[in-house]
C-alpha cells in the first residue's frame, strides 16, 4: 500500500495496521497481536440452539449491546440454510442474557429469543445510521432466498423500527448474481456515505478483480472462495460486485469476511475472515466424523474498503488445543467489536461446529491493539511522512517494560526538528497507557502547529506503540 500520508488527519486516531505511517525505519517491526481466549459468551442451551452458525453480528442499540446469531434445531440446516436468528443482550460485552421475545414460533411455542424465523435464510442485520433512513427502517438486513425450485436466488432487503419486528422491503431479490452461500454483511458506511455489502465471491490468480464462475461443490474453476463488495445509495439499487484486492499476497480460501468498520479510527475497515484449508483433516476421533477441512482466523485491513492489506499471513486466532475446533470449519469470528472497558475490546468466535458443545466464545484484546510497532531492548525508530493535524496535544497508546521507553520528536516537513520539540526536549516516556498525553519539557500544547505539515519521529526501546492521535484539551 502507499506510504503517502494524508493531507490532513484532523483529530482521527491512527493505527499501525499496515505500513501507511512508516516512511523510514530502523530496528522496529510491526507485530500482529494475539487475542486472549476468554469465557463462553453464548452457550447452546435451548432446543432451537442445537446448532450455531458461524454467522453472528454484534451491534450497539444506543442503550446496550445486542448479538444476532443464527441457529437451528436440526443438522439438516446444511441443506436449507440458516432459517432462525436469535438475539442475546449485554451491558458490557462479557455477561449476556437471552430475552424471551414471544415473537417467533418454534415447535409450537413462542417462549424463546428468536427474532427471525424465515422464510428467508442467512439473516444479517445492522443498525442504519443513515440520517435519511425511514423510522420503520432504522434497522435493515439482508437475507437470502432459500435454494428451492422456482424461487430466484438472491438477497432480499428487510427493515425494522426496533431490530425485533421485521418486514421485507421487496418481494423479490435486489441482488441475484451469486454465490451468496455465506454471511452477506451490509451496513451504512459512515465514511463513504453509502450502503455497502460484503458477500461471498470467487477469487482467481488469473483474474483477481472479477473472479471466475460460481461454486459447484468443491469446484471453483481455478479460483478460491473470496470476498466481494457492492455499494448503494438507497439499499435498493446496487452496483455490480467487485472483488476485494489483497495485492500480491497468495490466494487462499476466505470463507467469511466478518467485516467491521473500526469506529475508533475513522476510515479503517477490519476483516477477520475464516481461512479455510479444504483438504486437511486432523487426526482425532472428532475430526474423523466430519468432512475434511480445517480453518483459522486471519486479519486484514483497509483504508478504502476495497483494497485490503495482508501484511500478516499468520493466523490471528488459531483453533487452539480443543480438538473440537480442529473439525471441519471449526471456528468463525463474527462482525462487531465491543469496547468492554477503557483498555479492553471484545470480539466473538463460534466454536465446536455441529457438536453438542457448540458455543460462541469471547476473545479480548487491548483497545486499538491489533498491531503494534515494536522495538526490542536495543531500541529502534521510525519516522512518518508529512501530514497536518487538528487539536492541541498528542495522545499515545503504548506499552513499555520497566527499562523501556517511548520518545517523540516533532519535525518540519523536511525532517528538521521543531524548536522545543526535538529529541533533546523529549522525555523517555515509560508505562502502559491507552490514551497517554505526551509532553515535551513539561509542555504539550501543539495548537500553534495545527494545520502545518509536520512529521513525527518515534524512538522506542523495549516498547510497543499501538496508535496515536491529536486531540483538543
MARMAR-978812 format. One record per residue: x, y, z of N, C-alpha, C in turn; residue in one letter. Coordinates in steps of 0.02 Angstrom, whole numbers, padded with zeros to 5 digits, always signed. Layout:
XYZXYZXYZA...
This chain:
+00042-00059+00000+00000+00000+00000+00044+00062+00000X+00015+00118-00020+00052+00180-00024+00073+00204+00045X+00132+00234+00049+00155+00263+00112+00142+00338+00113X+00108+00365+00064+00093+00436+00061+00042+00454+00116X+00063+00497+00162+00020+00515+00217-00037+00559+00194X-00093+00559+00230-00149+00601+00211-00131+00674+00219X-00166+00717+00182-00153+00788+00186-00169+00815+00255X-00224+00793+00283-00246+00819+00348-00284+00764+00385X-00258+00743+00442-00289+00688+00480-00337+00714+00533X-00340+00780+00542-00384+00807+00593-00367+00780+00662X-00418+00756+00698-00407+00725+00763-00420+00650+00761X-00421+00621+00702-00435+00549+00695-00377+00507+00721X-00394+00454+00755-00344+00407+00781-00312+00369+00723X-00247+00356+00729-00210+00321+00676-00180+00256+00704X-00193+00201+00670-00168+00135+00689-00111+00113+00644X-00074+00063+00665-00018+00037+00627-00035-00031+00596X-00097-00037+00571-00121-00099+00542-00086-00116+00476X-00056-00066+00444-00016-00076+00383+00045-00031+00388X+00082-00024+00334+00143+00017+00336+00131+00089+00316X+00068+00109+00315+00048+00176+00293+00087+00232+00327X+00100+00223+00392+00130+00278+00430+00206+00272+00438X+00235+00222+00410+00307+00213+00418+00343+00231+00353X+00370+00293+00352+00406+00316+00293+00477+00289+00292X+00508+00284+00350+00576+00258+00355+00583+00231+00426X+00623+00178+00433+00629+00147+00499+00694+00109+00505X+00713+00097+00568+00770+00054+00584+00758+00024+00653X+00768-00042+00658+00763-00075+00722+00693-00086+00749X+00642-00075+00707+00573-00087+00730+00540-00135+00681X+00486-00167+00705+00447-00213+00664+00375-00208+00686X+00329-00213+00638+00258-00216+00655+00240-00287+00676X+00202-00293+00731+00186-00358+00760+00111-00367+00765X+00085-00422+00737+00015-00440+00744+00004-00466+00814X-00044-00436+00850-00058-00457+00919-00102-00518+00920X-00104-00552+00977-00142-00614+00985-00199-00604+01035X-00262-00611+01013-00318-00604+01060-00314-00657+01115X-00341-00639+01174-00341-00684+01231-00407-00721+01234X-00404-00786+01241-00464-00828+01244-00497-00819+01312X-00561-00798+01312-00598-00787+01373-00653-00839+01381X-00701-00827+01426-00754-00875+01439-00805-00879+01382X-00846-00930+01384-00901-00937+01337-00950-00879+01347X-00969-00846+01293-01017-00791+01297-01088-00816+01287X-01099-00857+01235-01166-00883+01219-01161-00959+01215X-01197-00993+01259-01196-01066+01260-01258-01094+01225X-01251-01154+01200-01308-01189+01170-01347-01223+01226X-01408-01199+01238-01446-01224+01295-01521-01234+01282X-01544-01218+01221-01615-01224+01205-01624-01269+01144X-01683-01297+01133-01694-01341+01075-01681-01307+01009X-01693-01242+01003-01680-01207+00940-01606-01187+00933X-01565-01207+00982-01494-01190+00980-01450-01253+00977X-01477-01306+00950-01436-01366+00944-01376-01354+00899X-01385-01311+00850-01332-01295+00803-01324-01219+00801X-01263-01195+00809-01248-01124+00799-01213-01115+00732X-01232-01064+00695-01194-01045+00636-01132-01007+00658X-01085-00999+00612-01029-00954+00625-01047-00883+00610X-01109-00871+00591-01130-00805+00567-01165-00768+00624X-01131-00720+00653-01161-00678+00703-01138-00606+00695X-01179-00560+00720-01166-00488+00715-01176-00457+00783X-01130-00415+00805-01136-00378+00867-01144-00304+00851X-01195-00272+00880-01206-00201+00868-01232-00168+00931X-01225-00102+00933-01249-00063+00990-01316-00031+00973X-01365-00040+01017-01432-00016+01004-01442+00057+01026X-01391+00085+01059-01398+00151+01089-01400+00148+01164X-01423+00091+01191-01426+00082+01263-01388+00020+01286X-01380-00029+01244-01345-00091+01262-01320-00124+01199X-01284-00179+01210-01258-00218+01154-01306-00275+01138X-01311-00291+01075-01354-00345+01052-01316-00389+01003X-01320-00455+01013-01290-00502+00967-01345-00541+00931X-01342-00538+00865-01386-00579+00823-01346-00640+00800X-01372-00699+00815-01335-00760+00796-01384-00810+00765X-01362-00844+00712-01404-00891+00676-01401-00960+00709X-01459-00991+00714-01464-01054+00749-01509-01103+00711X-01509-01165+00735-01554-01215+00707-01564-01270+00759X-01621-01301+00756-01634-01359+00798-01621-01424+00763X-01591-01419+00702-01584-01479+00661-01522-01473+00618X-01481-01525+00617-01421-01526+00575-01439-01518+00501X-01501-01534+00482-01523-01526+00413-01520-01456+00387X-01503-01408+00430-01494-01339+00408-01443-01334+00351X-01397-01381+00348-01347-01379+00295-01379-01379+00226X-01438-01408+00220-01471-01414+00156-01510-01351+00140X-01546-01325+00189-01592-01270+00175-01568-01201+00196X-01510-01196+00228-01486-01131+00251-01507-01118+00322X-01481-01064+00350-01494-01045+00420-01557-01004+00424X-01612-01036+00444-01676-01002+00444-01687-00957+00505X-01664-00979+00564-01679-00943+00625-01623-00896+00646X-01643-00840+00675-01595-00793+00705-01618-00777+00776X-01574-00784+00824-01588-00769+00894-01548-00708+00915X-01566-00680+00974-01527-00623+00999-01508-00636+01072X-01454-00605+01092-01433-00600+01162-01414-00528+01174X-01419-00507+01237-01407-00437+01255-01356-00432+01311X-01319-00376+01312-01267-00367+01362-01255-00292+01375X-01236-00277+01436-01217-00208+01453-01142-00196+01445X-01103-00250+01449-01031-00243+01449-00994-00287+01399X-01031-00329+01362-00999-00374+01315-00970-00436+01346X-00976-00442+01412-00949-00500+01448-01005-00547+01470X-01054-00520+01506-01112-00558+01528-01170-00547+01480X-01198-00603+01454-01251-00599+01405-01314-00633+01431X-01372-00605+01414-01436-00636+01431-01477-00644+01368X-01524-00692+01369-01566-00707+01312-01638-00687+01329X-01664-00633+01301-01732-00610+01318-01785-00657+01289X-01840-00664+01324-01896-00702+01298-01940-00653+01258X-01940-00661+01192-01972-00612+01148-02044-00628+01132X-02063-00692+01136-02132-00712+01118-02151-00686+01049X-02106-00698+01002-02114-00668+00935-02116-00721+00880X-02071-00769+00881-02066-00820+00829-02084-00888+00859X-02125-00925+00824-02145-00991+00849-02093-01043+00831X-02075-01083+00881-02030-01140+00870-02060-01200+00906X-02075-01251+00868-02105-01313+00895-02164-01299+00940X-02208-01254+00916-02271-01241+00950-02269-01190+01006X-02212-01158+01018-02206-01109+01072-02169-01047+01048X-02188-00989+01075-02153-00926+01061-02109-00904+01119X-02102-00946+01170-02060-00929+01227-01987-00942+01210X-01958-00895+01174-01889-00902+01152-01860-00834+01136X-01798-00832+01117-01763-00770+01100-01753-00763+01025X-01796-00796+00986-01791-00792+00913-01820-00726+00888X-01782-00695+00843-01803-00630+00815-01822-00636+00742X-01802-00690+00711-01820-00702+00641-01827-00776+00630X-01878-00796+00590-01890-00867+00578-01907-00883+00507X-01881-00847+00460-01893-00862+00390-01946-00817+00360X-01963-00828+00297-01946-00885+00254-01877-00882+00223X-01842-00825+00232-01776-00818+00203-01724-00848+00250X-01660-00846+00229-01607-00877+00267-01545-00833+00267X-01495-00850+00310-01433-00812+00315-01447-00738+00332X-01489-00727+00381-01510-00661+00403-01450-00621+00430X-01441-00559+00406-01383-00518+00426-01406-00446+00436X-01418-00424+00499-01445-00357+00512-01391-00305+00528X-01412-00242+00527-01370-00187+00552-01415-00129+00573X-01389-00086+00616-01423-00026+00636-01404+00029+00587X-01454+00056+00552-01442+00103+00498-01432+00173+00526X-01372+00199+00523-01357+00267+00547-01364+00320+00494X-01390+00300+00435-01404+00349+00383-01457+00398+00409X-01443+00463+00413-01493+00510+00440-01557+00514+00399X-01555+00491+00337-01614+00493+00295-01655+00428+00298X-01635+00380+00339-01671+00317+00343-01740+00327+00373X-01790+00292+00345-01858+00297+00370-01862+00267+00441X-01910+00291+00481-01915+00270+00550-01928+00195+00556X-01967+00167+00510-01980+00095+00515-01926+00053+00481X-01870+00086+00462-01813+00051+00432-01748+00071+00467X-01753+00090+00531-01693+00109+00568-01645+00049+00575X-01673-00009+00573-01632-00070+00566-01646-00098+00497X-01594-00121+00464-01601-00154+00400-01564-00220+00401X-01578-00261+00352-01545-00326+00348-01548-00351+00276X-01504-00397+00261-01508-00438+00201-01519-00510+00223X-01562-00546+00186-01569-00617+00194-01573-00648+00125X-01558-00712+00121-01552-00747+00057-01614-00790+00045X-01636-00792-00016-01690-00838-00034-01665-00909-00025X-01710-00953-00004-01691-01022+00007-01683-01058-00060X-01637-01104-00064-01623-01138-00129-01677-01190-00145X-01735-01165-00166-01790-01210-00186-01810-01196-00258X-01836-01244-00290-01854-01239-00361-01909-01186-00370X-01901-01143-00420-01950-01093-00437-01940-01027-00402X-01891-01022-00358-01876-00960-00322-01809-00932-00346X-01810-00869-00367-01748-00839-00391-01700-00829-00332X-01639-00852-00341-01590-00846-00288-01562-00775-00284X-01554-00751-00224-01526-00685-00216-01538-00657-00147X-01522-00593-00138-01528-00559-00074-01589-00515-00073X-01628-00521-00020-01690-00483-00010-01680-00435+00048X-01695-00370+00040-01687-00322+00094-01746-00325+00143X-01731-00314+00208-01781-00311+00260-01772-00247+00301X-01825-00226+00335-01822-00167+00377-01857-00179+00443X-01839-00138+00494-01870-00144+00559-01863-00078+00597X-01913-00060+00636-01906+00001+00677-01865-00010+00740X-01860-00073+00763-01829-00086+00828-01779-00143+00827X-01768-00174+00770-01723-00231+00766-01754-00296+00789X-01819-00295+00804-01854-00354+00829-01910-00376+00782X-01950-00329+00759-02005-00343+00713-01982-00326+00642X-01981-00375+00598-01951-00366+00532-02003-00374+00477X-01993-00336+00423-02035-00342+00364-01991-00337+00302X-02010-00372+00250-01973-00369+00188-01984-00302+00153X-01931-00275+00125-01936-00212+00087-01946-00226+00013X-01941-00289-00006-01951-00309-00076-01974-00381-00077X-02020-00397-00122-02041-00466-00130-01989-00508-00165X-01950-00475-00207-01901-00510-00248-01830-00489-00228X-01781-00529-00243-01712-00510-00228-01691-00447-00266X-01651-00406-00233-01624-00346-00266-01554-00359-00292X-01525-00416-00273-01460-00437-00297-01464-00512-00312X-01446-00531-00372-01455-00601-00393-01391-00634-00418X-01338-00596-00427-01276-00625-00454-01236-00655-00396X-01246-00722-00385-01215-00757-00329-01142-00773-00341X-01112-00813-00297-01144-00851-00243-01156-00808-00181X-01206-00827-00141-01222-00793-00079-01224-00841-00020X-01192-00900-00027-01197-00951+00025-01145-00940+00080X-01149-00882+00109-01107-00864+00165-01142-00806+00200X-01110-00772+00247-01143-00716+00280-01133-00654+00237X-01189-00626+00213-01187-00568+00168-01199-00506+00210X-01145-00471+00227-01147-00420+00279-01155-00350+00250X-01213-00318+00262-01223-00249+00240-01214-00200+00298X-01200-00137+00283-01201-00084+00333-01200-00016+00298X-01218+00035+00336-01212+00104+00311-01141+00127+00325X-01105+00143+00272-01035+00164+00279-01034+00239+00296X-01018+00255+00358-01017+00324+00381-00967+00367+00343X-00912+00336+00322-00859+00374+00291-00870+00385+00217X-00901+00337+00184-00915+00343+00112-00985+00370+00099X-01027+00373+00152-01095+00398+00146-01135+00358+00096X-01132+00292+00102-01171+00248+00059-01177+00180+00092X-01224+00139+00068-01230+00071+00092-01180+00027+00057X-01154-00022+00093-01109-00071+00063-01131-00140+00086X-01114-00191+00047-01125-00260+00068-01064-00300+00046X-01041-00343+00091-00986-00389+00077-01014-00459+00074X-01001-00493+00019-01031-00559+00007-00977-00607-00017X-00997-00669-00023-00953-00722-00048-00937-00710-00121X-00876-00723-00141-00856-00717-00210-00809-00772-00230X-00782-00768-00290-00732-00814-00315-00670-00774-00334X-00613-00792-00306-00551-00759-00323-00507-00804-00366X-00474-00774-00414-00432-00813-00459-00366-00777-00471X-00310-00813-00467-00245-00783-00482-00242-00755-00553X-00283-00781-00599-00283-00757-00668-00327-00696-00678X-00372-00683-00631-00418-00627-00638-00438-00603-00568X-00392-00572-00532-00403-00559-00461-00458-00508-00446X-00477-00466-00494-00527-00415-00478-00598-00437-00491X-00609-00486-00534-00677-00506-00551-00694-00577-00530X-00644-00620-00520-00658-00689-00502-00683-00728-00562X-00696-00792-00550-00719-00834-00606-00772-00882-00582X-00827-00882-00616-00876-00935-00607-00914-00935-00542X-00952-00988-00533-00992-00998-00474-00969-01062-00440X-00979-01065-00375-00960-01126-00339-01007-01182-00356X-00980-01240-00370-01019-01300-00378-00983-01355-00339X-01009-01370-00280-00974-01416-00237-00906-01389-00217X-00853-01425-00233-00786-01402-00216-00750-01375-00278X-00786-01365-00333-00754-01340-00394-00760-01265-00398X-00704-01230-00408-00704-01157-00412-00674-01133-00477X-00669-01177-00526-00644-01159-00592-00578-01121-00588X-00532-01147-00550-00466-01117-00544-00461-01064-00492X-00514-01050-00455-00512-00997-00406-00520-01023-00335X-00531-00976-00289-00540-00993-00218-00600-00954-00192X-00626-00976-00135-00677-00936-00101-00648-00868-00085X-00685-00817-00100-00658-00750-00094-00712-00703-00067X-00699-00638-00065-00745-00588-00037-00753-00532-00087X-00814-00508-00095-00827-00454-00143-00874-00402-00111X-00875-00343-00142-00913-00287-00115-00955-00254-00169X-01015-00231-00149-01058-00190-00191-01080-00131-00149X-01102-00076-00182-01122-00015-00147-01190+00009-00173X-01223+00050-00131-01289+00075-00149-01302+00141-00112X-01341+00185-00143-01361+00247-00110-01428+00240-00074X-01467+00188-00093-01535+00183-00066-01553+00114-00039X-01506+00066-00040-01516-00002-00017-01561-00042-00065X-01575-00014-00124-01617-00049-00173-01578-00060-00238X-01550-00007-00264-01510-00010-00325-01437-00017-00306X-01405-00071-00330-01337-00087-00310-01290-00089-00370X-01228-00070-00358-01177-00076-00409-01159-00149-00419X-01129-00166-00475-01105-00235-00483-01053-00251-00430X-01049-00314-00411-01000-00335-00362-00929-00328-00390X-00883-00311-00346-00812-00307-00363-00773-00343-00308X-00728-00388-00328-00689-00424-00279-00641-00378-00242X-00631-00391-00177-00580-00355-00142-00512-00374-00171X-00464-00330-00162-00397-00340-00189-00348-00342-00131X-00310-00395-00127-00259-00402-00074-00188-00399-00101X-00181-00367-00159-00114-00358-00187-00083-00423-00210X-00019-00430-00196+00020-00487-00220+00021-00545-00172X-00020-00543-00119-00020-00597-00071-00052-00660-00100X-00035-00719-00074-00063-00781-00101-00139-00784-00095X-00171-00816-00144-00242-00828-00140-00254-00888-00094X-00298-00879-00046-00319-00932+00000-00395-00931+00005X-00424-00987+00024-00496-00988+00034-00515-00945+00094X-00551-00891+00082-00577-00848+00135-00652-00858+00137X-00676-00893+00189-00746-00916+00188-00795-00862+00208X-00777-00819+00253-00820-00765+00275-00779-00701+00280X-00810-00644+00289-00773-00582+00294-00770-00555+00366X-00827-00560+00403-00832-00529+00469-00811-00455+00466X-00828-00422+00411-00809-00352+00401-00834-00309+00459X-00790-00267+00486-00807-00224+00543-00775-00156+00534X-00813-00104+00521-00785-00036+00522-00762-00020+00593X-00700+00004+00600-00673+00018+00666-00683+00091+00682X-00735+00105+00721-00757+00174+00733-00706+00216+00770X-00663+00186+00810-00612+00225+00846-00559+00254+00800X-00555+00229+00740-00507+00255+00690-00545+00265+00625X-00579+00322+00617-00622+00332+00558-00586+00317+00493X-00621+00282+00448-00592+00263+00384-00555+00198+00385X-00559+00161+00441-00524+00097+00448-00574+00039+00445X-00562-00007+00399-00604-00066+00392-00562-00127+00411X-00591-00169+00455-00556-00229+00477-00594-00291+00455X-00558-00343+00437-00588-00408+00421-00555-00462+00463X-00596-00511+00483-00572-00569+00519-00598-00632+00484X-00577-00643+00422-00605-00698+00383-00584-00766+00409X-00627-00815+00397-00610-00884+00411-00568-00910+00353X-00505-00925+00366-00461-00952+00314-00468-01028+00314X-00492-01054+00258-00513-01123+00254-00462-01164+00214X-00441-01219+00242-00395-01266+00208-00434-01330+00195X-00464-01338+00135-00515-01389+00124-00490-01461+00125X-00426-01474+00113-00404-01542+00104-00366-01570+00164X-00362-01531+00218-00330-01557+00279-00383-01586+00325X-00364-01639+00360-00408-01668+00411-00366-01687+00471X-00386-01661+00529-00349-01675+00590-00354-01749+00608X-00303-01775+00640-00302-01845+00659-00329-01853+00730X-00396-01845+00736-00428-01859+00800-00498-01886+00786X-00528-01917+00838-00591-01952+00827-00648-01904+00810X-00645-01842+00833-00698-01794+00818-00693-01771+00745X-00633-01756+00723-00623-01734+00654-00643-01787+00604X-00632-01850+00622-00646-01904+00575-00721-01916+00566X-00763-01885+00607-00835-01891+00599-00862-01839+00550X-00820-01795+00525-00842-01741+00480-00803-01745+00415X-00820-01700+00370-00783-01694+00307-00714-01665+00321X-00668-01672+00274-00603-01638+00281-00612-01563+00282X-00562-01528+00307-00563-01455+00307-00550-01428+00377X-00498-01387+00382-00483-01352+00445-00478-01278+00430X-00484-01237+00481-00480-01165+00469-00455-01128+00530X-00429-01069+00518-00411-01023+00571-00438-00954+00552X-00422-00903+00591-00448-00835+00579-00390-00791+00558X-00398-00758+00501-00347-00711+00476-00365-00640+00496X-00317-00595+00485-00328-00524+00498-00310-00484+00436X-00356-00440+00414-00346-00398+00356-00372-00328+00371X-00345-00278+00338-00366-00209+00350-00367-00170+00286X-00406-00116+00286-00413-00074+00226-00426-00002+00246X-00406+00044+00202-00421+00114+00212-00472+00140+00161X-00495+00097+00116-00547+00117+00068-00603+00066+00062X-00597+00010+00096-00649-00041+00095-00645-00089+00037X-00597-00080-00008-00590-00123-00066-00520-00154-00071X-00470-00114-00059-00401-00137-00060-00380-00154+00012X-00367-00219+00024-00353-00243+00091-00280-00263+00098X-00250-00243+00154-00181-00259+00170-00178-00327+00204X-00134-00370+00179-00123-00435+00211-00049-00442+00229X-00024-00392+00265+00045-00395+00288+00058-00457+00329X+00006-00480+00364+00013-00536+00410-00023-00596+00381X+00015-00644+00357-00014-00706+00332-00023-00757+00387X+00007-00744+00446-00002-00789+00503-00073-00782+00530X-00095-00832+00567-00163-00831+00595-00169-00778+00650X-00226-00746+00652-00244-00700+00706-00271-00739+00766X-00313-00789+00752-00338-00835+00803-00328-00906+00777X-00296-00949+00816-00286-01019+00798-00342-01062+00828X-00353-01122+00801-00403-01166+00831-00387-01184+00903X-00323-01186+00922-00305-01198+00991-00303-01272+01010X-00302-01286+01075-00293-01354+01100-00357-01394+01103X-00415-01363+01093-00478-01400+01094-00485-01438+01027X-00486-01504+01031-00488-01542+00968-00554-01530+00931X-00606-01506+00967-00670-01492+00934-00664-01436+00883X-00614-01393+00890-00603-01339+00842-00562-01360+00782X-00536-01421+00784-00498-01447+00727-00543-01490+00682X-00608-01482+00691-00657-01514+00648-00674-01467+00590X-00704-01493+00538-00721-01454+00478-00754-01387+00496X-00724-01332+00475-00748-01264+00487-00762-01252+00561X-00714-01269+00602-00724-01268+00674-00736-01199+00704X-00701-01148+00680-00707-01082+00712-00721-01028+00659X-00766-00983+00676-00780-00923+00636-00784-00864+00684X-00760-00807+00664-00771-00744+00701-00826-00706+00667X-00869-00674+00707-00923-00634+00680-00905-00561+00675X-00950-00521+00647-00939-00450+00638-00956-00412+00702X-00914-00364+00719-00929-00321+00776-00877-00326+00831X-00859-00269+00859-00810-00264+00913-00841-00222+00969X-00833-00245+01031-00859-00209+01089-00800-00185+01130X-00801-00121+01149-00751-00097+01197-00780-00109+01266X-00759-00165+01297-00788-00187+01360-00766-00144+01419X-00708-00113+01414-00683-00068+01465-00637-00018+01428X-00614+00035+01462-00572+00084+01426-00511+00053+01393X-00484-00001+01422-00424-00030+01394-00431-00096+01359X-00494-00122+01353-00504-00189+01326-00560-00191+01275X-00550-00228+01221-00601-00241+01172-00620-00315+01174X-00680-00329+01149-00704-00398+01144-00726-00413+01073X-00709-00472+01048-00737-00498+00986-00755-00571+00999X-00794-00601+00953-00828-00664+00970-00819-00715+00914X-00809-00778+00935-00798-00832+00888-00844-00891+00902X-00879-00914+00850-00916-00977+00856-00865-01034+00855X-00873-01083+00900-00827-01139+00905-00865-01205+00912X-00831-01260+00900-00859-01328+00906-00917-01339+00858X-00907-01324+00795-00960-01329+00745-00995-01397+00744X-01062-01397+00743-01103-01457+00736-01092-01509+00791X-01070-01486+00850-01062-01530+00907-01108-01506+00964X-01127-01550+01010-01171-01529+01065-01140-01473+01107X-01074-01467+01106-01040-01415+01145-01032-01350+01107X-01064-01342+01050-01057-01281+01009-01073-01219+01051X-01035-01166+01040-01044-01105+01080-01011-01046+01044X-01024-00987+01070-00991-00926+01047-00948-00901+01105X-00883-00896+01093-00835-00878+01145-00810-00806+01135X-00797-00775+01191-00769-00707+01189-00693-00709+01187X-00664-00666+01148-00592-00654+01148-00581-00581+01165X-00529-00567+01203-00514-00498+01222-00448-00476+01190X-00443-00411+01182-00384-00381+01150-00377-00310+01177X-00317-00288+01183-00304-00219+01204-00340-00171+01157X-00369-00118+01184-00401-00068+01142-00352-00042+01090X-00373-00042+01027-00331-00024+00969-00274-00073+00958X-00273-00128+00994-00214-00170+00995-00212-00226+00944X-00228-00211+00883-00224-00262+00830-00151-00273+00809X-00116-00218+00800-00046-00220+00776-00007-00167+00814X+00054-00183+00832+00098-00133+00863+00160-00124+00822X+00192-00066+00830+00261-00057+00808+00304-00072+00868X+00348-00121+00861+00386-00146+00918+00461-00136+00907X+00494-00117+00962+00567-00117+00964+00589-00157+01025X+00643-00194+01018+00670-00233+01073+00715-00192+01118X+00754-00227+01158+00796-00194+01209+00848-00147+01177X+00873-00165+01118+00923-00124+01086+00894-00061+01054X+00828-00057+01048+00795+00004+01025+00787+00008+00950X+00746+00055+00928+00733+00067+00858+00694+00132+00850X+00682+00151+00788+00647+00213+00775+00614+00211+00706X+00564+00254+00697+00534+00264+00632+00507+00335+00627X+00500+00357+00565+00476+00425+00552+00417+00421+00504X+00368+00465+00513+00310+00466+00470+00322+00510+00409X+00278+00503+00359+00276+00550+00304+00244+00615+00329X+00250+00670+00292+00220+00733+00314+00144+00729+00317X+00114+00763+00365+00042+00767+00372+00025+00829+00412X-00038+00847+00411-00064+00902+00453-00116+00874+00500X-00128+00910+00555-00174+00886+00606-00215+00944+00634X-00265+00926+00674-00303+00974+00714-00293+00956+00787X-00310+01003+00831-00304+00990+00902-00243+01023+00933X-00229+01005+00995-00177+01040+01032-00129+00994+01070X-00143+00929+01075-00098+00884+01110-00096+00816+01077X-00041+00780+01088-00029+00715+01058-00046+00660+01108X-00087+00612+01087-00107+00555+01128-00075+00492+01101X-00048+00451+01145-00015+00389+01125-00048+00330+01160X-00053+00274+01123-00071+00209+01152-00008+00167+01148X+00022+00154+01206+00088+00123+01207+00096+00078+01268X+00147+00035+01266+00165-00007+01322+00240-00017+01321X+00273-00009+01379+00345-00021+01384+00359-00069+01441X+00420-00095+01442+00444-00131+01500+00468-00081+01553X+00493-00107+01609+00519-00063+01661+00580-00024+01638X+00618-00053+01590+00677-00018+01565+00664+00014+01497X+00604+00004+01469+00588+00028+01403+00566+00101+01403X+00555+00128+01342+00534+00198+01337+00508+00213+01267X+00472+00269+01265+00448+00298+01202+00468+00372+01202X+00497+00395+01148+00512+00466+01139+00483+00488+01072X+00462+00551+01069+00433+00578+01008+00465+00645+00991X+00487+00652+00930+00512+00715+00905+00465+00741+00851X+00449+00806+00853+00409+00837+00801+00456+00871+00752X+00449+00854+00689+00492+00882+00637+00451+00924+00588X+00485+00967+00552+00450+01002+00498+00445+00956+00438X+00416+00982+00384+00403+00940+00325+00467+00911+00296X+00524+00945+00305+00587+00923+00277+00626+00878+00325X+00598+00864+00384+00630+00820+00432+00675+00854+00482X+00670+00921+00488+00710+00957+00537+00671+00963+00602X+00705+00951+00660+00670+00955+00725+00641+01025+00736X+00580+01027+00763+00548+01090+00780+00576+01115+00847X+00587+01180+00853+00614+01207+00916+00571+01188+00976X+00605+01162+01027+00570+01143+01088+00536+01075+01085X+00537+01043+01026+00502+00980+01016+00549+00926+00989X+00614+00936+00997+00664+00889+00972+00673+00832+01021X+00714+00782+01003+00727+00727+01049+00760+00751+01113X+00799+00804+01108+00830+00832+01168+00779+00861+01216X+00720+00878+01191+00667+00904+01234+00616+00850+01252X+00626+00790+01225+00576+00736+01231+00595+00689+01287X+00554+00684+01339+00569+00637+01394+00560+00565+01372X+00594+00519+01407+00584+00448+01395+00520+00427+01433X+00466+00420+01395+00402+00402+01425+00400+00327+01435X+00383+00304+01495+00377+00232+01508+00313+00220+01546X+00287+00158+01539+00224+00139+01570+00181+00101+01521X+00116+00105+01532+00067+00069+01490+00002+00108+01491X-00013+00144+01437-00071+00187+01433-00105+00180+01366X-00171+00183+01366-00210+00182+01304-00218+00252+01276X-00220+00301+01320-00232+00371+01298-00186+00419+01335X-00121+00403+01337-00073+00445+01372-00056+00507+01331X-00054+00565+01363-00035+00628+01330+00040+00638+01336X+00072+00651+01279+00144+00660+01278+00162+00734+01282X+00210+00751+01326+00233+00820+01334+00307+00825+01319X+00329+00883+01299+00399+00898+01287+00421+00949+01339X+00472+00931+01379+00498+00976+01431+00441+01006+01472X+00391+00965+01486+00335+00987+01526+00281+01023+01489X+00291+01034+01423+00241+01070+01383+00213+01022+01330X+00147+01021+01323+00116+00978+01274+00071+01014+01225X+00069+01081+01228+00023+01119+01185+00053+01124+01115X+00020+01092+01066+00042+01094+00997-00004+01134+00952X-00049+01173+00982-00100+01208+00943-00071+01255+00892X-00009+01282+00906+00021+01328+00858+00043+01294+00794X+00047+01226+00796+00067+01189+00737+00007+01159+00699X-00053+01165+00726-00112+01137+00693-00119+01165+00623X-00130+01120+00576-00138+01139+00506-00072+01144+00468X-00016+01138+00503+00051+01142+00473+00076+01072+00456X+00110+01064+00401+00138+00999+00382+00196+00982+00428X+00192+00925+00462+00244+00902+00507+00258+00828+00495X+00310+00803+00527+00325+00732+00532+00332+00716+00606X+00323+00652+00624+00338+00628+00691+00393+00576+00687X+00442+00583+00730+00494+00532+00739+00482+00498+00805X+00470+00432+00802+00459+00392+00863+00523+00352+00877X+00548+00357+00938+00606+00318+00960+00583+00272+01015X+00591+00206+01004+00564+00155+01050+00621+00112+01077X+00612+00091+01141+00656+00041+01171+00614-00006+01212X+00618-00071+01196+00579-00123+01230+00507-00097+01240X+00476-00079+01184+00411-00046+01187+00369-00065+01127X+00303-00057+01136+00254-00065+01082+00213-00001+01077X+00205+00022+01016+00162+00080+01002+00104+00056+00959X+00043+00067+00984-00017+00041+00951-00054+00093+00910X-00054+00155+00932-00093+00206+00898-00071+00275+00922X-00087+00325+00882-00078+00395+00904-00134+00437+00874X-00147+00493+00905-00192+00542+00877-00179+00609+00910X-00204+00662+00877-00202+00729+00906-00273+00745+00930X-00277+00780+00986-00342+00795+01015-00342+00864+01046X-00401+00890+01058-00408+00953+01094-00403+00939+01169X-00379+00987+01206-00375+00979+01279-00444+00977+01309X
